[in-house]
Structures are given as structure tokens and as C-alpha cells.
């Protein structure tokens, strides 16, 4: 049977109130008494109830993190950064899988409210008015990671998606590719899908190349299946394409798989560049050239921003993180 605070008090021969003060780092006891209580806690293996302590000091030392897909490599890299910062500061992390459609988001926000989390990291998901209203009622700091909101002014940390895809397209052009297509995310996604498509078209226009909205295939999401199913119709529309700019590494892997099924070799007949630089980009054959988002660092930075806001009670400034091109073997240089 688990030990209680009453057992600790009896073992140390002090009052329950004294044990409570020591657990919550409040004054009113001698160093000798504190050591007796700590020794009793260790001997009994007592584990304080975080929720109960939170009711006393208004701090549960817990934050909530909401992901639309916790199984993705992108999410795991960001989460590693978040957890390293949180654990270093003595905080626990409650991870919530909201589903790509966001249908569980409201449920998990209510759960985090019940758990009395001290702050929320909202990752890779569009923020709606319903969710913003719930978080305002919770009255805890919120930081967005890999997303932003034009409507609701919350601090965020992310890469400039438009600029990053401009760089990806520019790289392809510098390798000699003049006929390019893009498999993008949802057009209605104003955070990542549409801005990435705009970066693609702006780069083509900048270099005086064919730049038509028809060269962009908008998809349902950023998954492997989106690349797998959209390469053939894109090539049917533009059979002269020499390169594809993919809106994520998962999409790029889908494109390479589709090319294999069509008897098209990558990069000899078709070059492909991805976006994210998740681990699969190194594993696929050929290894994928991609735009790197500093995912782990984004998780770290978002967590540090959140804890700074928790400590100060003030809103922190948003951060735009750097991107870079990682050259591997999926893009052929055309002379």
C-alpha cells in the first residue's frame, strides 16, 4: 500500500502541516527537521500527489502539448525538444493526440484544464475561435509551434514556410530545372499549405519561368498517400516536368514511390525535393534532398518561451527559425 503524508509525519515525528510546508518549499522549520522529513520520504518511498500539491501552491509543474499526429517523425522531433526543456526544469508533460481533423482538440483542452496545467504548447494545427475561447478561459500561457494564427495574437515559433519553399524552388532552378511542379498541402490551410504554394510560384516568377496555379496540386494533407496519388495526374497535365517540389518529406517519399511504379527513375528522369528533413529523408533510396526545419530546436524554443511566460506572467515575442537546404541524391543537376 502506498505511503501517505500522514505516514511521513509519523515517521519523522512532526505534524502533517510541517511535512506539507517542506514539500511546498514554504518556511517555518529547521534544517534538522527538513532532513528528518526528507529521510522519512525516502525510506517510505512516498510520492506526493501533484494535483493535491497544486491545489495548495497553484502549481502542478505540468504543461500540456497538443499534436494532430503524435506518431509522425516531425512530432517526435519537436516533442523531444519540448521534453528535454520541461524535464530540466522539473516539469511533466501531458501529450494529447488531437487527430489530424482536430476532432479531439476540445476534449483534450477540457482535460488539460481539469489537470490544472500551467501552460499549453499547441503544435502544427490551425487554431479556431472555439479552441482560443477555451484557452482564454483556462487563463494559462499558450505558445504555438510550427503554426501561427493571424486572427488570434498568440506567440509562435516556426519557419517562414513561404520563404523556405522559395529557397527549395530556387535550389531546383539553380540545378538547371526550368519545368517544375508542386504537390502541396490543402489550399485552405493558410498556415502551411497555401503559403508554401505561394513561395513556389513566386520563385518561378522571379526567375521568369512558367508559373501557373495549375502546376500546383493541392492535396488533403501532407502525408505519403498525398504524394503517391498525385504524381501521375500532375505528370499527365505537364509531361515535360523535370522536378517536383514536395510540401513535406512524407509527400516526397510518396512521389518517389509513385515514380518507381510508373517506371520513372529518380533523379535521372525526375528530381524531387522535400520539406522538413525528418529521419526518413536519409533512409529512402535515393536519399532525399530537402528543406530542413530545425524541429528539435523549435520544440526547445517553444518550451523555453512558454516557461518564460509562466514565470513572468507576460506574453513573449514570437520567433522565426532558420531553414536550410540539405543536399542528398534526389535532385539531378541539369547542364
Secondary structure, DSSP 8 states (H G I E B T S, - for coil): ----HHHHHHHHTS-HHHHHHHHTT-S-S-HHHHHHHHHHHHHHT----HHHHHHHHS---EEEEEES-TTSHHHHHHHHHHHHHHHHTT-EEEEEE--TT-TTHHHHHHHHHHTT-SEEEEESS---HHHHHHHHHHT-EEEEES---SSS---EEEE-HHHHHHHHHHHHHHTT--SEEEEES-TT-TTTHHHHHHHHHHHHHHTT----GGGEEE-SSSSHHHHHHHHHHHHHH-TT--EEEESSHHHHHHHHHHHHHTT--TTTT-EEEEEE--THHHHSSS--EEEEE-HHHHHHHHHHHHHHHHHH-S----EEE-EEEE--SS-----
